[in-house]
Amino acid sequence: MADVGHGGDPHPTTIAARVARPESNPTAFPRSPTANASHGGRPHPTTIAARVVRVETSPATHPQSPTVNAPHGGHPHPTTKPARVVRVGNTPTTHPHGNTHRNPHPFRRTLLRLLLPTLLTAAIVLPLAGAARPTIPAPPPATLTAPLTPATLPSAYEANRENATEAARMAAAHGDTHRAEADRALAAPSRHLLAFDGRGSGQATEVMGDLAHARHIAVLVPGSDTTLDTYPRFHRAAASLYTALTHHPAERRTPGNTVAVIAWLGYETPATVSTTVTTTTRADEAAPRLRAFLRDLRTTAPAGAHLTLLCHSYGSVVCGRAAPGLAADDIALIGSPGTGADSATALHTRARVWAARGTADWVAHVPHLRAGLFGTGTTVGFGTDPVSAAFGARVFDAAGAGHSGYFTPGSASLANLARITLGETSEVTRA
């Protein structure tokens, strides 16, 4: 009858209990057939901790009477919660109705408080790690015969499309239809790829618009969990900005298409559920690549083009690490957990630094701390909140945007990002 009240599914509060129950012998306290009946087969809330850790080497010496908990519908008396926290080895278990005013094993309770976070973390992270996808075969990136210039852009686009086509063929032969579809979409004749690498989680740099003649260029830097498999989501954000730019009143008054948007997936992003997403490690690896890309972009785009970097979520950490000496006119940090710097001044950039966060963005609840892990050389956390007065950025309005909603068509945040890209800084609405 267990869990019948939930259609055979375990009650949410028992999930942690089933993660780790290494037992080599039968349970020491058999339950009555009617136990937990009044809660639809679910354990009483006070027994949650009791099921997290149960390491027993032999049966306990005091089996439970079938009627011991009858007055409470099969649940232990509320005062027995401390007694059931940890049952290790052959130590007799405290009587269910005893020790209501004292804790006979303070050391055990302290040990449990220390072990619980580790056990629960292992319960989440280890299964995810074990579920990692196998390596997807793909060709090495295309070798370009000439440096990127306005004249060589068409040949670069064609070489990378051909590479994406071959990557799609290899992924399909490997049985990964999802990756094959993503590669095939990027290989379409309408797509303009400055770079493509189908190996591993994949990387791509895509241009929307006429880069050779653009006077205003926006480069989007994505956050965690952005790969070739999730690239369509990133592409939609870039396409939304491009549409907003081309339909902007100031742009409509200008003859010809003078804007371009570049979706730069030029680094291996961290997974959202991982320890990597809490450190600057991936950002430190990505920063030199972003600097090099912007240097090359300056030689490809028209002289004097206005270049804006739009950095979302963990991408703002990448931009923060790349900022010193970065060839950008504006840097906008959106949905940022921090940059790894304590202030906009500490970024050491000549670019104007902007920041925004929507009222529905969960990243507002991320602690803005930075601390070194003893003996590892690794820093956890990203420091001062970029939208705080202490950071010193130009904070603009993002209204009610959620963490993935900054590029939603018609939103206040998208309108302001378009204004920043076009250099209309006086028109940006401030928060």
PEVEN-V484407 format. One line per field, one symbol per residue. ss: DSSP state (@ for helix, = for strand, . for the rest). phi: phi as a letter, one per 30 degrees, with the letter a starting at -180 (. if undefined). burial: b if it has 16 or more other C-alpha atoms within 10 Angstrom, else e. A space follows every 50 residues. Layout:
BEGIN
ss = ???
phi = ???
burial = ???
END
This chain:
BEGIN
ss = ...@@@.....@@@@@@@@...=.............@@@.....@@@.@@ @....=.............@@@.....@@@.@@@................ .....@@@@@@@@@@@@@@@@@@@@@@@@@.................... ..@@@@@@@@@@@@@@@@@@@@@@..@@@@@@@@@@.....======... ..=======.@@@..======.........@@@@@@@@@@@@@@@@..@@ @@......=======..........@@@=.@@@@@@@@@@@@@@@@@@@@ .....=======.@@@@@@@@@.......=====..........@@@... .=====...=.@@@@.....==......==.............===.... .=.........@@@@@@@@@@...@@@..=.
phi = .dieeciicddedcdddcdbbdbcbeedbdcdeceiddciicddedcedd cdbbcbcaddcbdddecdcedciicdeedceddcdbbcicdeddeecchd cacdbddddddddddeedddddddddddddcedddcdaddedcddbddbe dceeddedddddddddddddddddjcdddeddddddddedcccdaabddi dibabcccjcddbdcbbccccdcdicbddceeddddddddddddddcded dddcdiccbbbcccccbdddddcadddcbcedddddeddddddddddddc dediddcccccchdedddddddeeiddbcbbccbhddkcjcdaddddhbd ddccaabddcddddcddcbbbddeicicccjbieddcddddidddcdbhc dddccdcdeiddddddddddddidddcddcd
burial = ebbebeeeebbeebebbebbeeeeeeebeebbeebbbebbbbbbebbbbb bbbbbbebbbeeebeeebbbeebbbbbeebbbbbbbbbeeeebbebeeee eeeeeeebbeebeeeeeebbeebeeeeeeeeeeeebbbeebbeeeeebbe eebeebbbbbbbbbbbbbbbbbeeebeebbbbbbbbbeeebbbbbbbbbe bbbbbbbbbbbbbbbbbbbbbbbbbbbbbebeebbebbbbbbebbbeeee beeeeebbbbbbbbbbbbbbeeeeebbbbbbbbbebbeebbeebeebbeb bbeebbbbbbbbbbbbbbbbbbbbebbbbbbbbbbbbbbbbbbbeebbbb bbbbbbbbeebebbeeeeebeeeeeeeebbbbbbbbbeeebbbbbbbbbb bbbbbbbbeeebbbbbbbbbbbbeeeebeee
END
